[in-house]
Amino acid sequence: MDRPIDVVCIKHGDKIYDWSYVDKLYRGVVRSFSRPINFTVFTDTFNPNASYNQVLLPDFKELEGWEKGRGAWWFKMWLFSNDHPIQNQFVYFDLDVLLVNNCDFLLDVAEDSLGIVLETKWSHKPGMDPYYLNTSVMVINPLYHNILWRVYSNNRHDIQRHNHGDQTFVTNYVYHKKIKFTKFDSTKVVFWKFDVHNGGVKNCYIRGMTDDPTPGEFPRKIERAFSYNTPGTDVVTKNMSVIIFNGASNKPTQFMNSEVIQKYWV
């Protein structure tokens, strides 16, 4: 029998993500892989009713206060650490991803490669290729990727001050240090805003931008207008497997009238 797949998520605080998010992700993971699952949540408070593994997050005082500074995303850096119990290749999902089809393709990432998503939302600027990496879905092996944790943990304060979030730091470090990474198929790992909602974006019109999204800089304010393929109808194609919800105002619970959410967010 094949070794169970290690799948990990992080839950910190309760304002945005309560335990129902973890439970639904767990059920989605079990449905979406053809091998047995070893599911672990890294958390700041244990759930006595959980049927999956729980590991206590490190106590970083400067990361407390998700409600105030949204700094809790920096806990993702611990995924790369040699200090937690899962020291082999594992799959990581954000709590608000939606799993809609088989995800076995995520297991094709080489042991020494970081599996990650290109942040395709910035590609809607005409003539611009995707550059930023999105950390909503990753395949990590701490035996190879611990360098990201070491660099971050040795200089947390400066890194947090000079980077918008974990994605900015990971993007800049991976490209600058030429860390080996594998891009997930953009037809399988997709974004709710641009690929599923209203049938996906048909056209995007850039009305203004305060910063150009060049390497090393994070675009702060972009004014865009969209037209959609099927307004009023959200569409999941047979090739889609993972749907990413990015942004504080873009969560599955905000689209409960959608047939897609009713079918898969269970």
Solvent accessible surface area in square Angstrom, and as a share of the most:
residue,aa,sasa,rsa
1,M,212,0.95
2,D,85,0.44
3,R,129,0.47
4,P,58,0.37
5,I,6,0.03
6,D,10,0.05
7,V,0,0.00
8,V,0,0.00
9,C,0,0.00
10,I,20,0.10
11,K,1,0.00
12,H,31,0.14
13,G,17,0.17
14,D,91,0.47
15,K,141,0.60
16,I,48,0.24
17,Y,32,0.12
18,D,66,0.34
19,W,46,0.16
20,S,51,0.33
21,Y,11,0.04
22,V,0,0.00
23,D,42,0.22
24,K,48,0.20
25,L,3,0.02
26,Y,58,0.22
27,R,109,0.40
28,G,3,0.03
29,V,0,0.00
30,V,75,0.43
31,R,122,0.45
32,S,6,0.04
33,F,13,0.05
34,S,85,0.55
35,R,70,0.26
36,P,48,0.30
37,I,38,0.19
38,N,54,0.28
39,F,5,0.02
40,T,4,0.02
41,V,0,0.00
42,F,0,0.00
43,T,0,0.00
44,D,49,0.25
45,T,77,0.45
46,F,116,0.48
47,N,18,0.09
48,P,126,0.79
49,N,135,0.69
50,A,25,0.19
51,S,93,0.60
52,Y,22,0.09
53,N,67,0.34
54,Q,47,0.21
55,V,28,0.16
56,L,104,0.52
57,L,11,0.05
58,P,31,0.20
59,D,102,0.53
60,F,24,0.10
61,K,136,0.58
62,E,64,0.29
63,L,2,0.01
64,E,100,0.45
65,G,25,0.24
66,W,29,0.10
67,E,93,0.42
68,K,189,0.80
69,G,57,0.55
70,R,74,0.27
71,G,18,0.17
72,A,6,0.05
73,W,60,0.21
74,W,9,0.03
75,F,6,0.03
76,K,23,0.10
77,M,1,0.00
78,W,20,0.07
79,L,0,0.00
80,F,1,0.01
81,S,0,0.00
82,N,70,0.36
83,D,107,0.55
84,H,6,0.02
85,P,92,0.58
86,I,11,0.06
87,Q,52,0.23
88,N,48,0.25
89,Q,27,0.12
90,F,3,0.01
91,V,2,0.01
92,Y,5,0.02
93,F,0,0.00
94,D,24,0.13
95,L,6,0.03
96,D,3,0.02
97,V,2,0.01
98,L,2,0.01
99,L,7,0.04
100,V,9,0.05
101,N,54,0.28
102,N,77,0.40
103,C,0,0.00
104,D,40,0.21
105,F,41,0.17
106,L,0,0.00
107,L,48,0.24
108,D,118,0.61
109,V,11,0.06
110,A,49,0.38
111,E,89,0.40
112,D,57,0.30
113,S,2,0.01
114,L,0,0.00
115,G,0,0.00
116,I,0,0.00
117,V,6,0.04
118,L,34,0.17
119,E,2,0.01
120,T,31,0.18
121,K,34,0.14
122,W,22,0.08
123,S,35,0.23
124,H,48,0.21
125,K,61,0.26
126,P,104,0.66
127,G,91,0.88
128,M,41,0.18
129,D,115,0.60
130,P,47,0.29
131,Y,44,0.17
132,Y,4,0.01
133,L,0,0.00
134,N,1,0.01
135,T,1,0.00
136,S,5,0.03
137,V,0,0.00
138,M,1,0.00
139,V,2,0.01
140,I,1,0.00
141,N,2,0.01
142,P,0,0.00
143,L,118,0.59
144,Y,117,0.45
145,H,3,0.01
146,N,12,0.06
147,I,49,0.25
148,L,0,0.00
149,W,25,0.09
150,R,119,0.43
151,V,48,0.28
152,Y,0,0.00
153,S,31,0.20
154,N,126,0.64
155,N,69,0.35
156,R,50,0.18
157,H,115,0.51
158,D,53,0.28
159,I,13,0.07
160,Q,40,0.18
161,R,158,0.58
162,H,137,0.61
163,N,25,0.13
164,H,76,0.34
165,G,5,0.05
166,D,6,0.03
167,Q,42,0.19
168,T,7,0.04
169,F,14,0.06
170,V,1,0.00
171,T,0,0.00
172,N,40,0.20
173,Y,26,0.10
174,V,1,0.00
175,Y,69,0.26
176,H,138,0.61
177,K,107,0.45
178,K,173,0.74
179,I,36,0.18
180,K,113,0.48
181,F,56,0.24
182,T,52,0.30
183,K,118,0.50
184,F,18,0.07
185,D,64,0.33
186,S,72,0.47
187,T,72,0.42
188,K,55,0.23
189,V,3,0.02
190,V,4,0.02
191,F,2,0.01
192,W,1,0.00
193,K,70,0.30
194,F,11,0.05
195,D,49,0.26
196,V,0,0.00
197,H,48,0.22
198,N,25,0.13
199,G,14,0.13
200,G,3,0.03
201,V,23,0.13
202,K,128,0.54
203,N,67,0.35
204,C,22,0.13
205,Y,121,0.46
206,I,52,0.27
207,R,162,0.59
208,G,26,0.25
209,M,50,0.22
210,T,88,0.51
211,D,49,0.25
212,D,79,0.41
213,P,12,0.07
214,T,61,0.35
215,P,91,0.57
216,G,49,0.48
217,E,90,0.41
218,F,39,0.16
219,P,2,0.02
220,R,143,0.52
221,K,143,0.61
222,I,33,0.17
223,E,102,0.46
224,R,57,0.21
225,A,30,0.23
226,F,66,0.27
227,S,37,0.24
228,Y,59,0.22
229,N,81,0.42
230,T,55,0.32
231,P,101,0.64
232,G,75,0.72
233,T,77,0.45
234,D,26,0.14
235,V,54,0.31
236,V,37,0.21
237,T,62,0.36
238,K,196,0.83
239,N,63,0.32
240,M,15,0.07
241,S,4,0.02
242,V,0,0.00
243,I,0,0.00
244,I,0,0.00
245,F,4,0.02
246,N,16,0.08
247,G,38,0.37
248,A,64,0.49
249,S,90,0.58
250,N,4,0.02
251,K,17,0.07
252,P,0,0.00
253,T,65,0.38
254,Q,100,0.44
255,F,46,0.19
256,M,88,0.39
257,N,143,0.73
258,S,14,0.09
259,E,145,0.65
260,V,13,0.08
261,I,0,0.00
262,Q,102,0.45
263,K,135,0.57
264,Y,39,0.15
265,W,13,0.04
266,V,71,0.41
